[in-house]
Amino acid sequence: MAFNFQPPLSGALHVARTNAFFMGGGKALVNAYYRSAERLGVQIRYNTPVHALELHDGEFVAALTGNERITAKTCVLAAGGFESNREWLREAWGENARGEWPADNFLIRGTRFNQGVLLKFMMDAGADIIGDPSQSHCVAIDARAPLYDGGICTRVDCVSLGIVVNRDAERFYDEGEDFWPKRYAIWGRLVAQQPGQIGYSIIDSKAIGHFMPPVFPGAQANTLAELACLLGLDAEKFTHTVTQYNQACQPGHFDHTLLDDCATKNLSPAKNPLGAPA
């Protein structure tokens, strides 16, 4: 199997520190897998969802799909998680202190077909399980994204270059805690813990061009009060939050490619590297 890696990007804030990208994207990688599978004589079956496994003394015997029984010496389950199963998500996340069911507001940027069918089957069959079902790779995506299949282009990548407020116009976490590629996967959970499971990433014109642009355009305004109105936030509280943050920013040399010396002082939550005025 052969494929080429894409060289790291430069300039904009990106995830090349932690991610490897393929020339031609995931489709090129999948095509390489298909070519290798074809050479090995692997049979590819489409529209063949497996709903259960036949087990004997804890060992695999056959996969059951529709009216067909497929036997094999070995079975590798690569059936995905349960992120598209709303009922299971509700069970995992529960009801919060505000009487909300956070999972009801989740948008799934991947496939609608990850229902966790075989995961649940194996759990019921007595397979060893580990971890917390409410933990996940959970990123902040644009609230205007579709319910399913929005893809990576819906991710909001400007978080570390400004501040994030909830619908009460309050900050709730250190946006510059570490390099963005090391923190983007926690922001979905952080936003999910906020009222209405919504957050607003606030940047100024200096941040433009330093992050991967989103698929949806952001709201723009000339004053904080105007921006608050566009976002449906309390203008007085929003202006106070941004002003308080800007006043807490300490002099430093802003460099979005490094953990720079910008930070806030006497502010809670603090903002550490990348603490430039919003």
C-alpha positions in Angstrom: 0.0 0.0 0.0 1.5 3.4 -1.0 0.4 6.9 -0.2 2.2 10.2 0.3 2.0 12.5 3.4 1.3 16.2 2.9 4.0 18.5 4.2 3.1 20.6 7.2 1.4 23.9 6.5 2.9 27.2 7.5 1.4 30.6 8.4 -2.1 29.7 9.7 -2.7 28.0 12.9 -3.0 24.3 12.0 -2.8 20.8 13.5 0.4 19.6 11.8 2.0 19.3 15.3 -0.3 16.4 16.2 -1.9 15.2 12.9 -0.6 13.7 9.7 -2.4 14.5 6.5 -2.4 12.4 3.2 -2.0 13.9 -0.2 -5.5 13.6 -1.7 -7.1 13.3 1.7 -8.9 10.4 3.2 -10.3 9.3 -0.2 -6.7 8.7 -1.5 -5.9 6.6 1.6 -9.1 4.6 1.3 -8.3 4.0 -2.4 -4.9 2.7 -1.4 -6.6 0.3 1.0 -8.9 -0.9 -1.7 -6.0 -1.6 -4.1 -4.2 -3.6 -1.4 -7.4 -5.5 -0.5 -8.0 -6.3 -4.1 -4.5 -7.7 -4.5 -5.0 -9.9 -1.4 -8.3 -11.2 -2.7 -10.4 -9.5 0.1 -14.1 -9.4 -0.7 -15.8 -6.0 0.0 -19.5 -6.1 0.9 -21.7 -3.0 0.6 -25.1 -2.5 2.2 -24.4 -5.4 4.5 -24.9 -4.2 8.1 -24.0 -6.8 10.7 -26.7 -6.8 13.4 -25.3 -9.5 15.7 -22.5 -12.1 16.1 -22.8 -15.8 16.7 -20.5 -16.7 19.6 -19.6 -20.0 21.2 -17.9 -20.1 24.6 -16.9 -16.5 24.0 -15.3 -17.1 20.6 -16.5 -15.8 17.2 -18.3 -18.2 14.9 -20.2 -16.1 12.4 -21.5 -12.6 11.6 -25.2 -12.3 11.1 -26.5 -9.8 8.5 -30.1 -9.9 7.2 -30.7 -13.6 6.3 -27.1 -14.3 5.7 -24.6 -16.0 8.1 -20.9 -15.3 7.3 -18.4 -17.5 9.0 -14.7 -16.8 9.4 -11.7 -18.1 11.5 -11.2 -14.6 13.0 -13.3 -11.5 13.4 -12.0 -7.9 13.9 -14.7 -5.5 15.0 -14.1 -2.0 13.6 -17.7 -0.9 13.8 -17.3 2.6 15.2 -18.7 4.1 18.4 -22.2 5.2 19.3 -22.0 9.0 18.7 -25.0 8.9 16.3 -27.2 7.0 18.8 -29.2 9.8 20.5 -30.8 7.6 23.1 -27.4 6.2 24.2 -25.9 9.7 24.3 -28.7 10.8 26.5 -28.0 7.9 28.8 -24.3 8.7 28.9 -24.6 12.5 29.4 -27.8 12.5 31.5 -29.7 15.6 32.7 -27.7 18.5 34.0 -28.5 20.8 37.0 -30.4 23.2 34.7 -32.8 20.5 33.6 -31.3 20.2 30.2 -30.4 17.0 28.3 -27.1 18.2 26.7 -27.0 15.3 24.2 -30.2 16.6 22.6 -28.3 19.6 21.2 -25.2 17.7 20.0 -24.4 17.9 16.3 -22.5 14.9 14.9 -19.9 16.0 12.3 -19.4 12.4 11.2 -21.7 9.6 9.9 -25.3 9.0 11.1 -24.6 5.3 11.0 -22.4 4.9 14.1 -25.2 3.6 16.3 -23.0 1.3 18.4 -25.0 -1.8 17.4 -22.1 -4.2 17.7 -20.5 -2.4 20.6 -23.8 -2.8 22.6 -24.0 -6.5 21.4 -20.5 -7.2 22.8 -21.2 -5.4 26.0 -24.4 -7.5 26.5 -22.4 -10.6 25.6 -20.1 -10.0 28.6 -17.1 -8.4 26.8 -14.7 -6.5 29.1 -15.3 -2.8 28.9 -13.1 0.1 29.9 -13.5 3.9 30.1 -16.3 6.4 30.6 -19.0 6.5 28.0 -19.4 10.3 28.4 -15.7 10.8 27.4 -15.0 11.3 23.7 -13.1 13.2 21.0 -15.5 16.1 21.2 -14.8 19.2 19.3 -16.6 22.6 19.1 -18.3 22.9 15.7 -20.4 25.7 14.1 -23.9 25.6 15.5 -25.2 26.2 11.9 -23.7 22.8 10.8 -26.0 20.0 9.7 -27.0 17.4 12.3 -24.8 14.8 10.6 -21.9 14.7 8.2 -20.7 18.3 8.5 -17.1 17.1 8.4 -13.9 18.8 9.6 -14.8 22.1 7.9 -17.4 22.8 10.5 -14.8 22.9 13.3 -14.2 26.3 15.0 -10.4 26.8 15.0 -10.1 30.4 16.2 -10.7 29.7 19.9 -7.2 30.3 21.1 -6.9 33.6 19.2 -9.6 35.3 21.2 -12.1 34.6 23.9 -15.1 32.3 24.2 -18.3 33.3 26.0 -21.5 31.4 26.8 -25.0 32.6 26.2 -24.7 34.5 29.5 -21.8 36.5 28.0 -19.3 34.9 30.4 -16.0 33.3 29.8 -15.7 29.8 31.2 -12.2 28.4 30.4 -8.6 29.4 29.5 -8.7 29.6 25.7 -4.9 29.7 25.5 -4.1 26.8 27.9 -1.8 25.1 25.3 -1.2 24.8 21.6 -4.6 24.7 19.9 -3.8 21.3 18.2 -3.5 19.9 21.8 -6.7 21.4 23.0 -9.3 21.5 20.2 -10.7 18.1 21.2 -11.7 19.3 24.7 -13.8 22.3 23.6 -16.9 20.3 22.5 -17.2 19.0 26.1 -16.6 22.5 27.5 -19.3 24.0 25.4 -21.6 21.0 26.2 -21.4 22.0 29.8 -22.6 25.5 29.2 -26.2 26.7 29.2 -27.9 25.6 26.0 -24.7 23.8 24.9 -23.7 27.0 23.0 -20.6 29.2 22.9 -19.4 32.2 20.9 -15.8 32.5 19.8 -14.9 36.2 19.8 -11.9 37.5 17.8 -10.8 40.8 16.3 -9.4 41.6 12.8 -5.8 40.8 13.9 -6.7 37.1 14.2 -7.9 36.8 10.6 -5.6 34.7 8.5 -4.0 32.9 11.5 -6.4 29.9 11.6 -8.1 27.6 9.2 -11.2 29.5 8.0 -14.6 28.0 8.9 -17.2 27.0 6.3 -19.7 29.5 7.6 -18.9 33.3 7.8 -18.8 34.8 11.3 -20.9 37.7 12.5 -19.1 41.1 12.2 -19.7 44.4 13.9 -17.9 47.7 14.6 -18.8 47.8 18.3 -19.1 45.3 21.1 -22.7 46.4 21.6 -23.5 45.8 17.9 -21.9 42.3 18.0 -23.8 41.4 21.2 -27.0 42.3 19.4 -26.1 40.1 16.4 -25.4 37.2 18.7 -28.4 37.6 20.9 -26.2 38.4 24.0 -26.8 40.9 26.8 -24.8 43.9 25.5 -23.8 45.3 28.9 -22.6 42.0 30.2 -20.8 41.2 27.0 -19.1 44.5 26.9 -18.0 44.1 30.5 -16.6 40.7 29.8 -14.5 41.8 26.8 -13.4 45.0 28.5 -12.3 43.1 31.7 -10.4 40.7 29.6 -8.6 43.4 27.6 -7.7 45.3 30.7 -6.2 42.1 32.2 -3.9 41.4 29.2 -0.3 42.0 29.9 2.3 43.4 27.4 3.9 40.7 25.4 5.0 39.6 22.0 2.2 37.8 20.2 3.2 34.8 18.1 0.4 32.3 17.4 2.9 29.7 16.3 4.5 29.5 19.8 3.6 29.4 23.4 4.3 33.1 23.6 4.7 35.5 26.5 1.2 37.0 26.3 -1.1 36.3 29.3 -3.7 37.9 31.6 -3.2 39.0 35.2 -5.8 38.9 38.0 -8.5 37.4 35.7 -10.6 34.3 36.2 -10.5 32.2 34.3 -7.0 33.2 33.3 -5.8 33.2 29.7 -2.2 32.1 29.3 -0.1 32.0 26.1 -1.8 33.7 23.2 -3.4 36.2 25.7 -3.6 39.0 23.2 -6.4 41.6 23.5 -9.7 40.6 21.7 
